[in-house]
Amino acid sequence: MNKLIKIINFKILGDNRGSLISLEKNIDIPFEIKRIYYIFDTKNNVSRGYHAHKKLEQIIICVKGSCKFILDNGFQKEEVTLNTPDIGLHIKNNIWREMHDFSQDCVLIVIASEHYDESDYIRDYDTFKKSITTI
Ligand code: TYD
């Protein structure tokens, strides 16, 4: 059974001025990058996500603050807290995700393999469960 939480460690290019991380398509990010978006100023006690994607995969980086992710492949659930800019959470297609416990200063950068396409989303959990036949 595949592990649900797939973490990619990014190299920190630091010097005495501070830190820098560079991400290049097909090197640090294992797909063609089609879109980048960021989530910030999330209000208190808000949870987000609650969907899976049919095709899209993404890498999520918490560049500031912290946030908890729950991933679910239809058979098992795992959770992970993102709180450092030098790791990326790789979420492949057909994974249900929820985001909870955003810190006030949380900034998430999302690097996606596809353009925005609402028809790629599965936003109903029962539909997601029915769509899963194998891991
Ligand atoms: P949504 O997917 O519901 O956010 P989350 O999964 O983080 O809870 O997106 C919120 C709104 O923004 C929704 O109306 C769709 C829109 N949206 C775009 O127009 N383009 C995008 O690239 C994304 C990610 C969302």
Backbone and ligand atoms as CSV (ligand in chain L), in Angstrom:
chain,resi,resn,atom,element,x,y,z
A,1,MET,N,N,0.853,-1.193,0.000
A,1,MET,CA,C,0.000,0.000,0.000
A,1,MET,C,C,0.898,1.257,0.000
A,2,ASN,N,N,0.606,2.186,-0.905
A,2,ASN,CA,C,1.419,3.403,-0.973
A,2,ASN,C,C,1.251,4.242,0.290
A,3,LYS,N,N,2.346,4.900,0.680
A,3,LYS,CA,C,2.231,5.845,1.797
A,3,LYS,C,C,1.436,7.065,1.341
A,4,LEU,N,N,0.568,7.541,2.207
A,4,LEU,CA,C,-0.280,8.680,1.816
A,4,LEU,C,C,0.462,10.004,1.886
A,5,ILE,N,N,1.241,10.180,2.949
A,5,ILE,CA,C,1.955,11.450,3.147
A,5,ILE,C,C,3.290,11.369,2.419
A,6,LYS,N,N,3.388,12.101,1.322
A,6,LYS,CA,C,4.642,12.099,0.547
A,6,LYS,C,C,5.286,13.467,0.711
A,7,ILE,N,N,6.431,13.466,1.395
A,7,ILE,CA,C,7.125,14.719,1.687
A,7,ILE,C,C,8.353,14.834,0.789
A,8,ILE,N,N,8.525,15.992,0.188
A,8,ILE,CA,C,9.737,16.276,-0.590
A,8,ILE,C,C,10.546,17.294,0.200
A,9,ASN,N,N,11.818,16.994,0.422
A,9,ASN,CA,C,12.699,17.927,1.143
A,9,ASN,C,C,13.401,18.828,0.140
A,10,PHE,N,N,13.319,20.117,0.354
A,10,PHE,CA,C,13.969,21.083,-0.540
A,10,PHE,C,C,15.286,21.546,0.071
A,11,LYS,N,N,16.234,21.795,-0.821
A,11,LYS,CA,C,17.546,22.252,-0.369
A,11,LYS,C,C,17.487,23.744,-0.024
A,12,ILE,N,N,17.972,24.092,1.169
A,12,ILE,CA,C,18.028,25.514,1.542
A,12,ILE,C,C,19.371,26.072,1.097
A,13,LEU,N,N,19.296,27.100,0.262
A,13,LEU,CA,C,20.517,27.775,-0.187
A,13,LEU,C,C,20.702,28.974,0.738
A,14,GLY,N,N,21.472,28.763,1.767
A,14,GLY,CA,C,21.597,29.828,2.758
A,14,GLY,C,C,22.982,30.447,2.738
A,15,ASP,N,N,23.064,31.653,3.160
A,15,ASP,CA,C,24.359,32.273,3.436
A,15,ASP,C,C,24.144,33.204,4.618
A,16,ASN,N,N,25.135,34.045,4.910
A,16,ASN,CA,C,25.003,34.849,6.126
A,16,ASN,C,C,23.913,35.927,6.038
A,17,ARG,N,N,23.270,36.051,4.860
A,17,ARG,CA,C,22.165,36.996,4.736
A,17,ARG,C,C,20.822,36.347,5.040
A,18,GLY,N,N,20.791,35.001,5.024
A,18,GLY,CA,C,19.521,34.323,5.268
A,18,GLY,C,C,19.360,33.132,4.346
A,19,SER,N,N,18.109,32.759,4.093
A,19,SER,CA,C,17.825,31.511,3.368
A,19,SER,C,C,17.062,31.760,2.086
A,20,LEU,N,N,17.214,30.811,1.164
A,20,LEU,CA,C,16.544,30.899,-0.136
A,20,LEU,C,C,16.292,29.475,-0.605
A,21,ILE,N,N,15.117,29.242,-1.174
A,21,ILE,CA,C,14.830,27.937,-1.768
A,21,ILE,C,C,14.382,28.171,-3.206
A,22,SER,N,N,14.936,27.384,-4.110
A,22,SER,CA,C,14.597,27.489,-5.529
A,22,SER,C,C,13.954,26.173,-5.976
A,23,LEU,N,N,12.845,26.269,-6.702
A,23,LEU,CA,C,12.143,25.055,-7.154
A,23,LEU,C,C,12.028,25.084,-8.665
A,24,GLU,N,N,12.553,24.063,-9.308
A,24,GLU,CA,C,12.530,24.011,-10.758
A,24,GLU,C,C,11.683,22.840,-11.236
A,25,LYS,N,N,10.935,23.092,-12.278
A,25,LYS,CA,C,10.046,22.064,-12.819
A,25,LYS,C,C,10.845,20.858,-13.292
A,26,ASN,N,N,10.316,19.676,-13.019
A,26,ASN,CA,C,10.923,18.384,-13.387
A,26,ASN,C,C,12.245,18.117,-12.663
A,27,ILE,N,N,12.651,19.006,-11.743
A,27,ILE,CA,C,13.836,18.726,-10.926
A,27,ILE,C,C,13.364,18.615,-9.477
A,28,ASP,N,N,12.971,19.742,-8.884
A,28,ASP,CA,C,12.459,19.717,-7.505
A,28,ASP,C,C,10.971,19.387,-7.492
A,29,ILE,N,N,10.274,19.813,-8.538
A,29,ILE,CA,C,8.826,19.577,-8.658
A,29,ILE,C,C,8.637,18.516,-9.741
A,30,PRO,N,N,8.097,17.340,-9.383
A,30,PRO,CA,C,8.121,16.200,-10.329
A,30,PRO,C,C,7.024,16.221,-11.380
A,31,PHE,N,N,6.650,17.418,-11.844
A,31,PHE,CA,C,5.683,17.495,-12.944
A,31,PHE,C,C,5.822,18.857,-13.607
A,32,GLU,N,N,5.166,19.010,-14.751
A,32,GLU,CA,C,5.109,20.298,-15.450
A,32,GLU,C,C,4.258,21.245,-14.607
A,33,ILE,N,N,4.784,22.399,-14.279
A,33,ILE,CA,C,4.024,23.343,-13.448
A,33,ILE,C,C,3.096,24.148,-14.360
A,34,LYS,N,N,1.785,24.066,-14.085
A,34,LYS,CA,C,0.840,24.841,-14.909
A,34,LYS,C,C,0.232,26.009,-14.134
A,35,ARG,N,N,0.291,25.936,-12.797
A,35,ARG,CA,C,-0.402,26.978,-12.009
A,35,ARG,C,C,0.206,27.034,-10.620
A,36,ILE,N,N,0.259,28.256,-10.086
A,36,ILE,CA,C,0.679,28.451,-8.696
A,36,ILE,C,C,-0.362,29.350,-8.045
A,37,TYR,N,N,-0.819,28.961,-6.860
A,37,TYR,CA,C,-1.689,29.873,-6.116
A,37,TYR,C,C,-1.305,29.844,-4.647
A,38,TYR,N,N,-1.763,30.820,-3.896
A,38,TYR,CA,C,-1.447,30.816,-2.473
A,38,TYR,C,C,-2.662,31.127,-1.630
A,39,ILE,N,N,-2.630,30.569,-0.457
A,39,ILE,CA,C,-3.738,30.680,0.497
A,39,ILE,C,C,-3.195,31.401,1.721
A,40,PHE,N,N,-3.826,32.498,2.092
A,40,PHE,CA,C,-3.324,33.302,3.202
A,40,PHE,C,C,-4.500,34.024,3.855
A,41,ASP,N,N,-4.258,34.615,5.022
A,41,ASP,CA,C,-5.326,35.325,5.750
A,41,ASP,C,C,-6.533,34.435,6.022
A,42,THR,N,N,-6.300,33.162,6.247
A,42,THR,CA,C,-7.409,32.252,6.554
A,42,THR,C,C,-7.992,32.631,7.913
A,43,LYS,N,N,-9.299,32.747,7.967
A,43,LYS,CA,C,-9.953,33.206,9.194
A,43,LYS,C,C,-9.912,32.127,10.276
A,44,ASN,N,N,-10.092,32.580,11.517
A,44,ASN,CA,C,-10.076,31.682,12.675
A,44,ASN,C,C,-11.050,30.523,12.506
A,45,ASN,N,N,-10.584,29.324,12.888
A,45,ASN,CA,C,-11.445,28.125,12.911
A,45,ASN,C,C,-12.017,27.730,11.552
A,46,VAL,N,N,-11.407,28.224,10.487
A,46,VAL,CA,C,-11.855,27.828,9.146
A,46,VAL,C,C,-11.105,26.565,8.724
A,47,SER,N,N,-11.828,25.620,8.120
A,47,SER,CA,C,-11.192,24.470,7.481
A,47,SER,C,C,-11.448,24.578,5.986
A,48,ARG,N,N,-10.520,24.090,5.178
A,48,ARG,CA,C,-10.657,24.211,3.722
A,48,ARG,C,C,-10.430,22.852,3.072
A,49,GLY,N,N,-10.475,22.851,1.773
A,49,GLY,CA,C,-10.222,21.623,1.026
A,49,GLY,C,C,-11.515,20.876,0.804
A,50,TYR,N,N,-11.626,19.705,1.418
A,50,TYR,CA,C,-12.816,18.855,1.274
A,50,TYR,C,C,-13.076,18.536,-0.199
A,51,HIS,N,N,-12.029,18.118,-0.878
A,51,HIS,CA,C,-12.202,17.664,-2.253
A,51,HIS,C,C,-11.033,16.759,-2.641
A,52,ALA,N,N,-11.218,16.075,-3.763
A,52,ALA,CA,C,-10.133,15.333,-4.412
A,52,ALA,C,C,-10.095,15.808,-5.859
A,53,HIS,N,N,-9.017,15.462,-6.547
A,53,HIS,CA,C,-8.919,15.785,-7.972
A,53,HIS,C,C,-8.849,14.503,-8.775
A,54,LYS,N,N,-9.506,14.525,-9.926
A,54,LYS,CA,C,-9.479,13.346,-10.799
A,54,LYS,C,C,-8.095,13.162,-11.422
A,55,LYS,N,N,-7.463,14.284,-11.819
A,55,LYS,CA,C,-6.211,14.201,-12.582
A,55,LYS,C,C,-5.078,15.004,-11.924
A,56,LEU,N,N,-5.405,16.177,-11.423
A,56,LEU,CA,C,-4.388,17.135,-10.950
A,56,LEU,C,C,-3.571,16.594,-9.779
A,57,GLU,N,N,-2.273,16.868,-9.782
A,57,GLU,CA,C,-1.459,16.656,-8.584
A,57,GLU,C,C,-0.849,17.979,-8.176
A,58,GLN,N,N,-0.436,18.070,-6.925
A,58,GLN,CA,C,0.092,19.345,-6.458
A,58,GLN,C,C,1.119,19.152,-5.343
A,59,ILE,N,N,1.940,20.181,-5.200
A,59,ILE,CA,C,2.899,20.246,-4.096
A,59,ILE,C,C,2.501,21.462,-3.262
A,60,ILE,N,N,2.384,21.261,-1.961
A,60,ILE,CA,C,1.968,22.353,-1.084
A,60,ILE,C,C,3.099,22.672,-0.119
A,61,ILE,N,N,3.410,23.947,-0.029
A,61,ILE,CA,C,4.505,24.396,0.832
A,61,ILE,C,C,3.950,25.429,1.798
A,62,CYS,N,N,4.222,25.227,3.071
A,62,CYS,CA,C,3.817,26.208,4.082
A,62,CYS,C,C,5.016,27.130,4.295
A,63,VAL,N,N,5.003,28.290,3.655
A,63,VAL,CA,C,6.175,29.177,3.726
A,63,VAL,C,C,6.170,30.021,4.992
A,64,LYS,N,N,5.027,30.057,5.679
A,64,LYS,CA,C,4.926,30.842,6.928
A,64,LYS,C,C,3.841,30.215,7.787
A,65,GLY,N,N,4.051,30.164,9.102
A,65,GLY,CA,C,3.013,29.673,10.003
A,65,GLY,C,C,2.873,28.168,9.927
A,66,SER,N,N,1.666,27.686,10.198
A,66,SER,CA,C,1.442,26.240,10.203
A,66,SER,C,C,-0.007,25.911,9.847
A,67,CYS,N,N,-0.188,24.662,9.464
A,67,CYS,CA,C,-1.502,24.190,9.023
A,67,CYS,C,C,-1.470,22.669,9.034
A,68,LYS,N,N,-2.586,22.058,9.388
A,68,LYS,CA,C,-2.670,20.594,9.425
A,68,LYS,C,C,-3.420,20.070,8.199
A,69,PHE,N,N,-2.873,19.035,7.584
A,69,PHE,CA,C,-3.521,18.372,6.442
A,69,PHE,C,C,-3.973,16.977,6.840
A,70,ILE,N,N,-5.164,16.622,6.422
A,70,ILE,CA,C,-5.621,15.238,6.531
A,70,ILE,C,C,-5.803,14.721,5.109
A,71,LEU,N,N,-5.108,13.636,4.796
A,71,LEU,CA,C,-5.227,13.017,3.468
A,71,LEU,C,C,-5.929,11.671,3.609
A,72,ASP,N,N,-6.704,11.327,2.613
A,72,ASP,CA,C,-7.558,10.136,2.679
A,72,ASP,C,C,-7.605,9.540,1.274
A,73,ASN,N,N,-7.206,8.268,1.147
A,73,ASN,CA,C,-7.259,7.637,-0.190
A,73,ASN,C,C,-8.490,6.752,-0.353
A,74,GLY,N,N,-9.426,6.903,0.560
A,74,GLY,CA,C,-10.652,6.094,0.483
A,74,GLY,C,C,-10.596,4.860,1.354
A,75,PHE,N,N,-9.368,4.490,1.763
A,75,PHE,CA,C,-9.197,3.312,2.611
A,75,PHE,C,C,-8.560,3.677,3.944
A,76,GLN,N,N,-7.659,4.639,3.905
A,76,GLN,CA,C,-6.956,5.056,5.119
A,76,GLN,C,C,-6.796,6.572,5.111
A,77,LYS,N,N,-6.626,7.118,6.328
A,77,LYS,CA,C,-6.409,8.560,6.478
A,77,LYS,C,C,-5.094,8.767,7.208
A,78,GLU,N,N,-4.361,9.819,6.829
A,78,GLU,CA,C,-3.149,10.193,7.568
A,78,GLU,C,C,-3.138,11.692,7.709
A,79,GLU,N,N,-2.517,12.186,8.776
A,79,GLU,CA,C,-2.429,13.634,8.927
A,79,GLU,C,C,-0.991,14.082,9.110
A,80,VAL,N,N,-0.748,15.316,8.697
A,80,VAL,CA,C,0.592,15.881,8.812
A,80,VAL,C,C,0.443,17.385,9.047
A,81,THR,N,N,1.333,17.926,9.872
A,81,THR,CA,C,1.363,19.372,10.086
A,81,THR,C,C,2.497,19.953,9.253
A,82,LEU,N,N,2.176,20.956,8.448
A,82,LEU,CA,C,3.213,21.663,7.681
A,82,LEU,C,C,3.556,22.943,8.432
A,83,ASN,N,N,4.820,23.160,8.702
A,83,ASN,CA,C,5.223,24.351,9.464
A,83,ASN,C,C,6.634,24.812,9.134
A,84,THR,N,N,7.127,24.408,7.966
A,84,THR,CA,C,8.474,24.833,7.581
A,84,THR,C,C,8.549,24.972,6.056
A,85,PRO,N,N,9.257,26.003,5.561
A,85,PRO,CA,C,9.258,26.234,4.108
A,85,PRO,C,C,10.164,25.291,3.322
A,86,ASP,N,N,10.899,24.408,3.995
A,86,ASP,CA,C,11.838,23.556,3.258
A,86,ASP,C,C,11.291,22.159,2.980
A,87,ILE,N,N,9.974,21.959,3.163
A,87,ILE,CA,C,9.383,20.699,2.721
A,87,ILE,C,C,8.130,20.975,1.896
A,88,GLY,N,N,7.875,20.059,0.976
A,88,GLY,CA,C,6.665,20.137,0.168
A,88,GLY,C,C,5.841,18.883,0.399
A,89,LEU,N,N,4.538,19.047,0.503
A,89,LEU,CA,C,3.627,17.900,0.609
A,89,LEU,C,C,3.107,17.610,-0.797
A,90,HIS,N,N,3.405,16.425,-1.285
A,90,HIS,CA,C,3.005,16.045,-2.644
A,90,HIS,C,C,1.680,15.287,-2.565
A,91,ILE,N,N,0.647,15.893,-3.114
A,91,ILE,CA,C,-0.666,15.228,-3.113
A,91,ILE,C,C,-1.002,14.848,-4.555
A,92,LYS,N,N,-1.093,13.535,-4.787
A,92,LYS,CA,C,-1.411,13.078,-6.145
A,92,LYS,C,C,-2.917,13.096,-6.367
A,93,ASN,N,N,-3.344,12.656,-7.534
A,93,ASN,CA,C,-4.779,12.647,-7.830
A,93,ASN,C,C,-5.502,11.588,-6.983
A,94,ASN,N,N,-6.807,11.702,-6.925
A,94,ASN,CA,C,-7.650,10.751,-6.188
A,94,ASN,C,C,-7.322,10.661,-4.701
A,95,ILE,N,N,-6.929,11.773,-4.119
A,95,ILE,CA,C,-6.707,11.850,-2.676
A,95,ILE,C,C,-7.621,12.948,-2.127
A,96,TRP,N,N,-8.443,12.575,-1.179
A,96,TRP,CA,C,-9.304,13.554,-0.500
A,96,TRP,C,C,-8.449,14.319,0.500
A,97,ARG,N,N,-8.546,15.662,0.496
A,97,ARG,CA,C,-7.730,16.444,1.427
A,97,ARG,C,C,-8.592,17.428,2.210
A,98,GLU,N,N,-8.196,17.582,3.473
A,98,GLU,CA,C,-8.790,18.618,4.324
A,98,GLU,C,C,-7.650,19.392,4.969
A,99,MET,N,N,-7.883,20.680,5.172
A,99,MET,CA,C,-6.880,21.536,5.834
A,99,MET,C,C,-7.522,22.157,7.062
A,100,HIS,N,N,-6.857,21.984,8.200
A,100,HIS,CA,C,-7.394,22.476,9.472
A,100,HIS,C,C,-6.304,23.239,10.236
A,101,ASP,N,N,-6.737,23.896,11.307
A,101,ASP,CA,C,-5.818,24.489,12.290
A,101,ASP,C,C,-4.810,25.449,11.656
A,102,PHE,N,N,-5.302,26.325,10.801
A,102,PHE,CA,C,-4.422,27.336,10.207
A,102,PHE,C,C,-3.962,28.302,11.292
A,103,SER,N,N,-2.682,28.574,11.375
A,103,SER,CA,C,-2.235,29.671,12.238
A,103,SER,C,C,-2.609,30.977,11.541
A,104,GLN,N,N,-2.694,32.042,12.337
A,104,GLN,CA,C,-3.138,33.322,11.763
A,104,GLN,C,C,-2.218,33.794,10.630
A,105,ASP,N,N,-0.918,33.472,10.777
A,105,ASP,CA,C,0.070,33.947,9.802
A,105,ASP,C,C,0.342,32.930,8.685
A,106,CYS,N,N,-0.473,31.876,8.612
A,106,CYS,CA,C,-0.172,30.785,7.666
A,106,CYS,C,C,-0.251,31.260,6.206
A,107,VAL,N,N,0.792,30.941,5.449
A,107,VAL,CA,C,0.780,31.163,4.001
A,107,VAL,C,C,1.143,29.838,3.331
A,108,LEU,N,N,0.214,29.327,2.510
A,108,LEU,CA,C,0.463,28.091,1.766
A,108,LEU,C,C,0.644,28.433,0.302
A,109,ILE,N,N,1.729,27.949,-0.277
A,109,ILE,CA,C,1.917,28.064,-1.724
A,109,ILE,C,C,1.573,26.710,-2.334
A,110,VAL,N,N,0.750,26.726,-3.360
A,110,VAL,CA,C,0.332,25.482,-4.002
A,110,VAL,C,C,0.821,25.497,-5.449
A,111,ILE,N,N,1.578,24.479,-5.804
A,111,ILE,CA,C,2.111,24.341,-7.166
A,111,ILE,C,C,1.340,23.194,-7.817
A,112,ALA,N,N,0.656,23.498,-8.920
A,112,ALA,CA,C,-0.282,22.520,-9.475
A,112,ALA,C,C,0.113,22.091,-10.880
A,113,SER,N,N,-0.259,20.852,-11.207
A,113,SER,CA,C,0.106,20.277,-12.507
A,113,SER,C,C,-0.884,20.631,-13.604
A,114,GLU,N,N,-1.998,21.290,-13.238
A,114,GLU,CA,C,-3.033,21.605,-14.226
A,114,GLU,C,C,-3.539,23.022,-14.016
A,115,HIS,N,N,-4.117,23.580,-15.075
A,115,HIS,CA,C,-4.850,24.833,-14.937
A,115,HIS,C,C,-6.093,24.597,-14.098
A,116,TYR,N,N,-6.690,25.675,-13.614
A,116,TYR,CA,C,-7.917,25.537,-12.832
A,116,TYR,C,C,-9.029,24.988,-13.715
A,117,ASP,N,N,-9.664,23.915,-13.235
A,117,ASP,CA,C,-10.737,23.282,-13.994
A,117,ASP,C,C,-11.704,22.649,-13.003
A,118,GLU,N,N,-12.836,23.300,-12.811
A,118,GLU,CA,C,-13.785,22.821,-11.795
A,118,GLU,C,C,-14.230,21.383,-12.093
A,119,SER,N,N,-14.216,20.974,-13.360
A,119,SER,CA,C,-14.684,19.615,-13.659
A,119,SER,C,C,-13.679,18.539,-13.229
A,120,ASP,N,N,-12.479,18.960,-12.807
A,120,ASP,CA,C,-11.493,18.001,-12.282
A,120,ASP,C,C,-11.709,17.730,-10.788
A,121,TYR,N,N,-12.576,18.525,-10.148
A,121,TYR,CA,C,-12.793,18.385,-8.704
A,121,TYR,C,C,-13.841,17.321,-8.399
A,122,ILE,N,N,-13.638,16.581,-7.324
A,122,ILE,CA,C,-14.700,15.765,-6.714
A,122,ILE,C,C,-14.939,16.389,-5.343
A,123,ARG,N,N,-16.068,17.041,-5.173
A,123,ARG,CA,C,-16.312,17.796,-3.935
A,123,ARG,C,C,-17.282,17.086,-2.992
A,124,ASP,N,N,-17.750,15.916,-3.398
A,124,ASP,CA,C,-18.683,15.168,-2.555
A,124,ASP,C,C,-17.978,13.892,-2.080
A,125,TYR,N,N,-17.921,13.683,-0.750
A,125,TYR,CA,C,-17.121,12.573,-0.215
A,125,TYR,C,C,-17.655,11.209,-0.670
A,126,ASP,N,N,-18.970,11.054,-0.707
A,126,ASP,CA,C,-19.531,9.755,-1.126
A,126,ASP,C,C,-19.182,9.459,-2.580
A,127,THR,N,N,-19.216,10.511,-3.416
A,127,THR,CA,C,-18.827,10.327,-4.824
A,127,THR,C,C,-17.359,9.920,-4.908
A,128,PHE,N,N,-16.539,10.567,-4.066
A,128,PHE,CA,C,-15.104,10.210,-4.024
A,128,PHE,C,C,-14.942,8.737,-3.646
A,129,LYS,N,N,-15.622,8.314,-2.581
A,129,LYS,CA,C,-15.494,6.922,-2.104
A,129,LYS,C,C,-15.896,5.950,-3.215
A,130,LYS,N,N,-16.960,6.297,-3.922
A,130,LYS,CA,C,-17.444,5.392,-4.987
A,130,LYS,C,C,-16.477,5.363,-6.165
A,131,SER,N,N,-15.732,6.467,-6.356
A,131,SER,CA,C,-14.820,6.534,-7.506
A,131,SER,C,C,-13.539,5.733,-7.278
A,132,ILE,N,N,-13.283,5.381,-6.012
A,132,ILE,CA,C,-12.053,4.672,-5.681
A,132,ILE,C,C,-12.292,3.176,-5.775
A,133,THR,N,N,-11.534,2.510,-6.642
A,133,THR,CA,C,-11.682,1.058,-6.707
A,133,THR,C,C,-10.412,0.356,-6.255
A,134,THR,N,N,-9.250,0.965,-6.563
A,134,THR,CA,C,-7.978,0.370,-6.125
A,134,THR,C,C,-7.105,1.495,-5.589
A,135,ILE,N,N,-6.071,1.128,-4.840
A,135,ILE,CA,C,-5.114,2.142,-4.368
A,135,ILE,C,C,-4.009,2.275,-5.395
L,1,TYD,P1,P,-11.455,26.023,-3.403
L,1,TYD,O1,O,-10.950,25.000,-4.363
L,1,TYD,O2,O,-12.822,25.809,-2.833
L,1,TYD,O3,O,-10.429,26.214,-2.209
L,1,TYD,P2,P,-9.961,25.155,-1.093
L,1,TYD,O4,O,-9.940,23.812,-1.732
L,1,TYD,O5,O,-8.624,25.654,-0.698
L,1,TYD,O6,O,-10.915,25.209,0.046
L,1,TYD,O7,O,-11.384,27.423,-4.135
L,1,TYD,C1,C,-12.011,28.563,-3.635
L,1,TYD,C2,C,-12.592,29.373,-4.803
L,1,TYD,O8,O,-11.560,29.863,-5.658
L,1,TYD,C3,C,-13.526,28.529,-5.665
L,1,TYD,O9,O,-14.632,29.351,-5.996
L,1,TYD,C4,C,-12.730,28.242,-6.899
L,1,TYD,C5,C,-11.770,29.420,-6.987
L,1,TYD,N1,N,-10.471,29.066,-7.563
L,1,TYD,C6,C,-10.091,29.592,-8.801
L,1,TYD,O10,O,-10.860,30.326,-9.451
L,1,TYD,N2,N,-8.858,29.296,-9.293
L,1,TYD,C7,C,-8.009,28.491,-8.626
L,1,TYD,O11,O,-6.879,28.249,-9.125
L,1,TYD,C8,C,-8.399,27.938,-7.356
L,1,TYD,C9,C,-7.485,27.046,-6.567
L,1,TYD,C10,C,-9.637,28.262,-6.870
